[in-house]
Amino acid sequence: MRGRSVVLLGEVHDNAAQHALRAQALRLFLAGGARPALLLEIFDRERQGEIDRALAAPHADVEAAVEAVIAAGTGGMAGSGWDWRFYRPYLALAVEHRLPLVAVNVSRADARRVASDGLASLGFDPLLPPDLQAGQAAAIVEGHCGAIGLSGARPLVAAQAARDQFMARALQGHADRGGALLLAGNGHVRRDLGVARWLPPSLRERSFAVGLLEPGTARVPAGAYDLVVETAAQARPDPCLAFGRAAPDRP
């Protein structure tokens, strides 16, 4: 990561071991003098103003500041969606080192609009390369355990592309102002299908993407990440049960 103006750190959202590794990496990165903007998938972009005000307000200590940021970034609804135990260490480091915190997720409401009305409806680039469309659709079908087909995945591809494009815009905006580090799911940080596809070529060359994967993850092509770190799988119920189908061969 050292010497890179743009770093993309992936994750399986609920994997505790991966979050511990990423927090350690961020500590070392900051100890080496880096002061990047921290771009966070956990917060919707509409919450940026509230997050900025929470950071600017006086707080008794770092823990209080972190709780204020979470409340601001979630509209006081931090009990759903993300396991905040995993994300508090990143926020604490950002508060301690006065890093800019940037909300880069496209909300579910905007994602639904893009899925129904197209990317251009919210100012995103509607021209998706064929290989990106096909790769994202296949990944979405896999992620839904085959419960939807390729035709059903196509609207979701647009929503994923909207998120990747917005993350790329944010990275570009902060790359030359101290650098930028994105914390997001592994799908977003893929160089072949994710955020990097929407970066200008010169910035893409200066970026570094790390995929933190579990054993048994669907095979990704060479070059999907600059570095792959494999951790133990997090114990969890079979995710395919949510789609009404068991997958005994899935990790």
C-alpha positions in Angstrom: 0.0 0.0 0.0 2.9 2.4 0.7 3.5 4.9 -2.0 0.1 4.4 -3.6 -2.2 7.4 -4.0 -5.2 5.1 -4.4 -5.8 1.9 -2.4 -8.8 -0.4 -2.6 -9.3 -2.8 0.3 -11.9 -5.5 -0.2 -13.8 -7.6 2.4 -16.4 -10.2 3.0 -18.7 -7.9 5.0 -19.1 -10.2 8.0 -15.6 -11.8 8.2 -14.0 -10.8 11.5 -10.6 -12.0 10.6 -10.5 -9.9 7.5 -11.6 -6.8 9.3 -8.8 -7.3 11.9 -6.3 -7.6 9.1 -7.5 -4.5 7.3 -7.5 -2.4 10.5 -3.9 -3.6 11.2 -2.9 -2.6 7.6 -4.5 0.8 8.1 -2.7 1.4 11.3 0.6 0.6 9.7 -0.2 2.7 6.7 -0.9 5.7 8.9 2.2 5.0 11.1 4.2 5.4 7.9 2.9 8.9 7.4 0.0 8.3 5.0 -3.0 10.5 5.5 -5.6 9.4 2.9 -9.2 10.2 2.7 -11.1 7.1 4.0 -13.9 6.2 1.5 -16.6 4.0 3.1 -19.2 1.8 1.5 -21.0 1.6 4.9 -22.4 5.1 4.5 -24.8 6.4 1.7 -23.6 9.4 -0.1 -26.6 11.5 1.0 -25.3 11.4 4.6 -22.0 13.3 3.8 -23.2 16.6 5.2 -24.2 15.0 8.5 -21.0 13.1 8.8 -18.9 16.3 8.2 -20.9 18.1 10.9 -20.4 15.2 13.3 -16.7 15.3 12.8 -16.5 19.0 13.2 -18.4 19.0 16.5 -16.6 18.8 19.9 -16.6 15.4 21.5 -15.4 14.1 24.9 -13.2 11.4 23.4 -12.6 9.3 20.3 -15.3 6.8 21.2 -17.9 9.5 21.5 -16.8 10.9 18.1 -17.1 7.5 16.5 -20.6 7.0 17.9 -21.6 10.5 16.6 -20.3 9.7 13.1 -22.2 6.4 13.0 -25.4 8.1 14.1 -24.9 10.8 11.5 -24.0 8.3 8.8 -27.0 6.1 9.4 -29.6 8.7 10.4 -29.7 7.1 13.9 -30.5 3.7 12.4 -27.3 1.8 13.0 -29.0 -1.3 14.2 -29.5 -2.7 10.7 -27.4 -3.5 7.6 -23.9 -3.5 9.0 -22.1 -5.0 12.0 -20.6 -1.9 13.5 -18.2 -3.9 15.7 -16.1 -4.4 12.6 -16.2 -0.8 11.4 -15.6 1.2 14.6 -11.8 0.6 14.5 -11.5 2.3 11.1 -13.6 5.2 12.2 -11.5 5.6 15.4 -8.3 5.7 13.3 -9.9 8.3 11.1 -10.9 10.4 14.0 -7.5 10.1 15.7 -5.6 11.1 12.6 -8.2 13.6 11.3 -8.7 11.8 8.0 -11.5 12.9 5.7 -14.4 10.4 5.9 -16.2 10.1 2.6 -19.6 8.3 2.2 -19.6 6.5 -1.2 -22.5 4.1 -1.3 -25.4 4.7 -3.6 -28.5 4.3 -1.5 -31.0 1.5 -2.1 -33.6 4.0 -3.3 -31.2 5.4 -5.9 -30.1 1.9 -6.9 -33.8 0.9 -7.4 -34.2 4.0 -9.6 -31.2 3.1 -11.7 -32.4 -0.5 -12.0 -35.8 0.7 -13.3 -34.9 3.8 -15.2 -31.3 3.3 -16.2 -28.0 4.8 -15.2 -28.5 8.0 -17.1 -31.5 8.8 -14.9 -29.1 9.7 -12.1 -26.3 11.1 -14.2 -24.2 7.9 -14.4 -22.5 6.6 -17.6 -25.0 4.2 -19.3 -22.4 2.7 -21.6 -21.3 -0.5 -19.9 -18.6 -2.6 -21.7 -20.0 -6.0 -22.8 -17.4 -7.9 -20.7 -18.3 -5.9 -17.6 -22.0 -6.5 -18.1 -21.5 -10.3 -18.6 -19.1 -10.6 -15.7 -21.2 -8.6 -13.3 -24.4 -10.5 -14.3 -22.6 -13.9 -13.7 -21.4 -12.7 -10.3 -24.9 -11.6 -9.3 -26.4 -14.9 -10.4 -23.8 -16.7 -8.3 -24.4 -14.3 -5.3 -28.1 -15.1 -5.5 -27.4 -18.9 -5.5 -28.9 -19.2 -9.0 -32.3 -18.0 -7.7 -32.4 -15.4 -10.5 -31.3 -15.9 -14.0 -29.2 -13.6 -16.3 -32.3 -11.6 -17.4 -33.2 -10.9 -13.7 -29.6 -9.9 -13.0 -29.4 -7.2 -15.7 -31.1 -4.5 -13.7 -28.9 -5.3 -10.7 -25.9 -4.8 -12.9 -26.9 -1.2 -13.5 -27.2 -0.7 -9.7 -23.7 -2.2 -9.1 -22.3 0.0 -11.9 -23.7 3.1 -10.3 -22.0 2.3 -7.0 -18.7 1.6 -8.8 -18.9 4.8 -10.8 -19.6 6.9 -7.8 -16.8 5.3 -5.8 -14.4 5.9 -8.7 -15.4 9.6 -8.8 -14.7 9.9 -5.1 -11.3 8.2 -5.5 -10.4 10.5 -8.3 -11.4 13.6 -6.3 -9.2 12.7 -3.4 -6.3 10.9 -5.1 -4.1 14.1 -5.4 -5.2 15.6 -2.1 -3.4 13.2 0.3 -4.5 10.0 -1.4 -7.6 7.9 -1.0 -8.3 4.5 0.5 -11.6 2.7 -0.2 -13.1 0.1 2.2 -15.7 -1.9 0.3 -16.8 -5.4 -0.6 -14.6 -7.5 -2.8 -16.8 -7.1 -5.8 -16.3 -3.4 -5.8 -12.5 -3.5 -5.6 -12.0 -5.9 -8.5 -9.8 -4.4 -11.2 -11.6 -6.2 -14.0 -15.2 -5.5 -13.1 -15.3 -3.0 -10.3 -14.3 0.5 -9.4 -11.0 0.5 -11.3 -12.8 0.1 -14.6 -14.2 3.7 -14.1 -10.9 5.3 -13.1 -8.9 7.3 -15.7 -6.1 5.1 -17.0 -3.3 7.1 -15.4 -5.0 6.8 -12.0 -5.8 3.2 -12.5 -2.0 2.5 -12.9 -1.4 4.2 -9.6 -4.0 2.2 -7.7 -3.6 -1.0 -5.7 -6.5 -3.4 -5.1 -6.5 -6.1 -2.4 -9.1 -8.9 -2.4 -9.6 -10.5 1.0 -11.2 -13.9 0.1 -12.4 -17.0 1.9 -11.6 -20.6 0.8 -14.1 -21.8 -1.7 -14.8 -18.4 -3.2 -15.8 -18.6 -6.8 -12.7 -18.4 -8.9 -11.7 -15.0 -10.1 -9.4 -14.5 -13.1 -5.8 -13.5 -12.8 -5.5 -9.8 -12.5 -8.8 -9.3 -10.8 -6.8 -8.0 -7.8 -3.2 -6.8 -7.3 -3.0 -9.0 -4.2 -5.2 -11.7 -2.9 -5.2 -12.5 0.9 -7.1 -15.6 1.9 -8.5 -15.9 5.4 -10.5 -18.5 7.2 -14.1 -18.5 6.3 -16.5 -16.8 8.8 -18.9 -19.3 10.4 -22.4 -18.4 9.1 -25.6 -20.1 8.1 -25.9 -21.3 4.5 -26.7 -18.0 2.6 -28.5 -19.9 0.0 -31.3 -20.8 2.5 -32.4 -17.2 2.2 -33.3 -17.9 -1.5 -35.1 -21.1 -0.6 -32.4 -23.5 -1.7 -29.7 -25.3 0.2 -26.2 -25.5 -1.2 -24.4 -28.2 0.8 -21.3 -27.8 -1.4 -20.9 -24.1 -0.5 -18.5 -23.1 2.2 
